[in-house]
Amino acid sequence: MLVRQRMTKKLITITPETPVAEALSFMRQNQVRRLPVTNKRGQLVGIVAEKDLLYASPSPATSLSVYEVGYLLSKLKVQEIMTKELITVNADAPLEEAARIMIDNQVSGLPVMEGGELAGIITETDIFKTILEMLGARESGIRLTLTVANERGAFGKITGKITELGGDIITLGTFYGEDRSTGIVILKVRGLEETVLREAMQEINIDIQDIRHSSSA
C-alpha cells in the first residue's frame, strides 16, 4: 500500500501571514491538528501544529489584560512560529516508510509531495486506521494469534490447513517474535468453529498464543 492511497487529499492550507488565532480557529472548525503553510504560489513553506499555536499564546499567569492578550495574538503571524525545516514523504512511498519517518523524527504527520508540489498529508491517525483494517478490527470471525518458526513453508502450512478445512481467511498480519527465530501471525477466520481451528493448529504443531471470537464494531 502506498502513501497516496491513505493520505488526505482535500487539504486545508494557510499562508505565512495568517494570524495565529485564525489558524487555531481553522483547526478547531475542521478538527485537524496541523496545517500546511503555503506561499502565494502554492508552494509548501512550512507546517504548523496545534501545540505550536497553543504554546504561542500567553500564559494564564501573565499580568496582561484580556484586551492586551487579544491584541498580541492578533498581531502574531503563523510565519513566526511555523516549522520551516520540513520533513516530507513522497506520494509513491510505501505506507510503512511514512510510519518509519514519523517514528524516527518523532512527528505525528507528514506533508506528502508529488512532482515537487504538495499533494496531501499523512498522519498517525491514517496509519492507525490502516492497522485496524489490516487486522480486521471491524470484522467478525475467529481471531488467532500464533507463534510460528521462521522456517520455509511454515506460513503455507497454516493457510493451507485452514483452506483445506473450508475456512475463509479474511485478514492476516505478521510481526516479529521475541527473537528472529520466530514470528507472530495474527489472522481472522470465518467459516470454522473455534474448536476446529484449535485442533487444526495442534495437528500441524503450531503454537496458539490466543484464540477468541471477535465481533464486528
C-alpha positions as CSV (number, residue, x, y, z in Angstrom):
1,M,0.0,0.0,0.0
2,L,1.3,3.4,-0.9
3,V,1.0,6.8,0.9
4,R,-1.2,8.2,-1.8
5,Q,-3.8,5.5,-1.0
6,R,-4.2,6.7,2.6
7,M,-3.3,10.3,2.6
8,T,-5.8,13.2,3.0
9,K,-6.0,14.9,-0.4
10,K,-8.5,17.7,0.4
11,L,-6.1,20.0,2.2
12,I,-6.8,23.0,4.3
13,T,-3.8,25.3,4.0
14,I,-2.9,28.7,5.4
15,T,-0.4,31.4,4.4
16,P,2.5,32.6,6.5
17,E,0.6,35.8,7.1
18,T,-2.3,34.1,8.7
19,P,-2.8,35.3,12.3
20,V,-2.2,32.6,14.9
21,A,-5.7,33.0,16.4
22,E,-7.3,32.4,12.9
23,A,-5.1,29.4,12.3
24,L,-6.2,27.9,15.6
25,S,-9.8,28.6,14.7
26,F,-9.4,26.8,11.4
27,M,-8.0,23.7,13.1
28,R,-10.9,23.5,15.6
29,Q,-13.5,24.1,12.9
30,N,-12.1,21.3,10.7
31,Q,-11.0,19.0,13.5
32,V,-7.3,18.8,12.4
33,R,-4.2,19.2,14.5
34,R,-1.8,20.5,11.8
35,L,-1.9,22.8,8.8
36,P,0.5,23.0,5.8
37,V,1.6,26.6,5.2
38,T,1.9,27.7,1.5
39,N,3.0,30.9,-0.1
40,K,1.1,32.8,-2.8
41,R,2.4,30.4,-5.5
42,G,1.0,27.4,-3.6
43,Q,4.5,26.2,-2.6
44,L,4.9,24.5,0.7
45,V,7.0,26.7,3.0
46,G,6.2,25.3,6.4
47,I,3.8,23.4,8.7
48,V,2.2,24.4,12.0
49,A,0.8,22.1,14.6
50,E,-1.9,22.8,17.2
51,K,0.6,22.6,20.0
52,D,2.7,25.3,18.3
53,L,-0.3,27.7,18.3
54,L,-1.2,26.9,21.9
55,Y,2.3,27.4,23.1
56,A,2.4,30.7,21.3
57,S,-0.5,32.0,23.4
58,P,0.4,34.0,26.6
59,S,0.4,32.0,29.8
60,P,-2.8,32.3,32.0
61,A,-0.4,33.6,34.7
62,T,0.5,36.7,32.7
63,S,-0.3,40.1,34.0
64,L,-1.6,41.2,30.6
65,S,-5.3,42.1,30.4
66,V,-7.7,40.2,28.2
67,Y,-7.6,43.0,25.7
68,E,-3.8,43.1,25.6
69,V,-3.6,39.4,25.1
70,G,-6.1,39.6,22.3
71,Y,-4.2,42.4,20.7
72,L,-0.9,40.5,20.8
73,L,-2.4,37.3,19.3
74,S,-4.0,39.3,16.5
75,K,-0.5,40.6,15.6
76,L,1.3,37.2,15.8
77,K,1.6,35.5,12.4
78,V,2.0,31.9,11.6
79,Q,5.3,32.6,9.9
80,E,6.8,33.4,13.3
81,I,6.1,30.0,14.8
82,M,5.8,27.5,11.9
83,T,8.3,24.7,11.3
84,K,10.3,25.7,8.3
85,E,12.7,22.7,8.2
86,L,10.2,20.3,6.7
87,I,10.2,16.5,6.8
88,T,8.1,15.2,3.9
89,V,7.3,11.9,2.2
90,N,6.6,11.1,-1.5
91,A,3.1,10.1,-2.5
92,D,4.5,6.9,-4.1
93,A,6.4,5.8,-1.0
94,P,5.2,2.7,0.8
95,L,3.0,3.4,3.8
96,E,5.4,1.8,6.2
97,E,8.1,4.3,5.0
98,A,5.9,7.2,6.2
99,A,5.4,5.4,9.5
100,R,9.2,4.9,9.9
101,I,9.9,8.6,9.1
102,M,7.3,9.7,11.7
103,I,8.8,7.5,14.4
104,D,12.4,8.3,13.6
105,N,11.7,12.0,13.7
106,Q,9.0,12.0,16.5
107,V,6.4,13.7,14.4
108,S,2.7,12.8,14.0
109,G,2.1,14.0,10.4
110,L,3.9,14.5,7.2
111,P,3.2,16.7,4.1
112,V,3.0,14.5,1.0
113,M,4.9,15.7,-2.1
114,E,4.4,14.7,-5.7
115,G,6.4,16.3,-8.5
116,G,7.8,18.9,-6.1
117,E,4.3,20.0,-5.2
118,L,2.1,19.5,-2.1
119,A,-0.3,16.6,-2.8
120,G,-1.7,15.8,0.6
121,I,-0.9,15.0,4.2
122,I,-0.5,11.6,6.0
123,T,-0.9,11.4,9.8
124,E,-0.6,8.8,12.5
125,T,-4.3,8.5,12.6
126,D,-4.2,7.4,8.9
127,I,-1.6,4.8,9.9
128,F,-3.7,3.6,12.8
129,K,-6.8,3.2,10.6
130,T,-4.8,1.1,8.2
131,I,-3.6,-1.2,11.0
132,L,-7.2,-1.6,12.2
133,E,-8.1,-2.6,8.6
134,M,-5.2,-4.9,8.2
135,L,-6.0,-6.8,11.5
136,G,-9.7,-6.8,10.7
137,A,-10.7,-5.0,13.9
138,R,-14.1,-4.2,12.5
139,E,-14.7,-7.7,11.0
140,S,-16.3,-10.6,12.9
141,G,-14.6,-14.0,13.0
142,I,-12.3,-16.2,15.0
143,R,-9.1,-14.3,15.8
144,L,-5.9,-16.4,16.2
145,T,-2.5,-15.3,17.4
146,L,0.1,-17.9,16.5
147,T,3.8,-18.4,17.2
148,V,5.4,-19.6,14.0
149,A,9.0,-20.8,13.5
150,N,11.0,-18.7,11.0
151,E,11.4,-21.5,8.5
152,R,10.5,-22.2,4.9
153,G,6.9,-23.5,4.4
154,A,5.6,-22.7,8.0
155,F,3.3,-20.0,6.7
156,G,2.0,-22.2,4.0
157,K,1.1,-24.9,6.4
158,I,-1.2,-22.6,8.4
159,T,-3.1,-21.1,5.4
160,G,-3.2,-24.5,3.6
161,K,-4.7,-26.2,6.6
162,I,-7.4,-23.6,7.1
163,T,-8.3,-23.6,3.4
164,E,-8.4,-27.4,3.4
165,L,-11.0,-27.3,6.2
166,G,-13.1,-24.8,4.3
167,G,-12.2,-21.7,6.3
168,D,-12.1,-18.2,4.9
169,I,-9.0,-16.1,6.0
170,I,-10.3,-12.5,5.9
171,T,-7.3,-10.7,7.4
172,L,-3.7,-11.7,8.2
173,G,-0.7,-9.9,9.6
174,T,2.9,-10.9,10.5
175,F,5.1,-9.5,13.3
176,Y,8.4,-10.1,14.9
177,G,8.5,-12.6,17.8
178,E,10.7,-12.4,20.9
179,D,13.7,-13.1,18.7
180,R,14.2,-13.5,14.9
181,S,13.9,-17.3,15.1
182,T,10.1,-17.0,15.5
183,G,7.4,-14.7,14.3
184,I,3.8,-13.9,15.3
185,V,1.0,-14.4,12.9
186,I,-2.4,-12.8,13.6
187,L,-5.3,-13.9,11.4
188,K,-9.0,-13.8,11.4
189,V,-11.0,-16.7,10.0
190,R,-14.7,-17.2,9.1
191,G,-16.5,-20.4,8.4
192,L,-14.9,-22.6,11.1
193,E,-15.6,-23.2,14.7
194,E,-13.0,-22.3,17.4
195,T,-12.6,-25.9,18.4
196,V,-11.9,-27.0,14.8
197,L,-9.2,-24.3,14.4
198,R,-7.6,-25.2,17.7
199,E,-7.4,-28.8,16.8
200,A,-6.1,-28.0,13.3
201,M,-3.2,-25.9,14.6
202,Q,-2.3,-28.6,17.1
203,E,-2.3,-31.1,14.3
204,I,0.4,-29.1,12.4
205,N,2.3,-28.2,15.6
206,I,1.6,-24.5,15.6
207,D,1.6,-22.9,19.0
208,I,-1.6,-20.8,19.7
209,Q,-0.9,-17.8,21.9
210,D,-4.5,-16.7,21.8
211,I,-7.8,-17.6,20.2
212,R,-11.1,-15.9,20.5
213,H,-14.3,-14.9,18.7
214,S,-14.1,-11.3,17.6
215,S,-17.3,-9.4,16.7
216,S,-17.6,-6.5,14.2
217,A,-17.7,-3.0,15.6
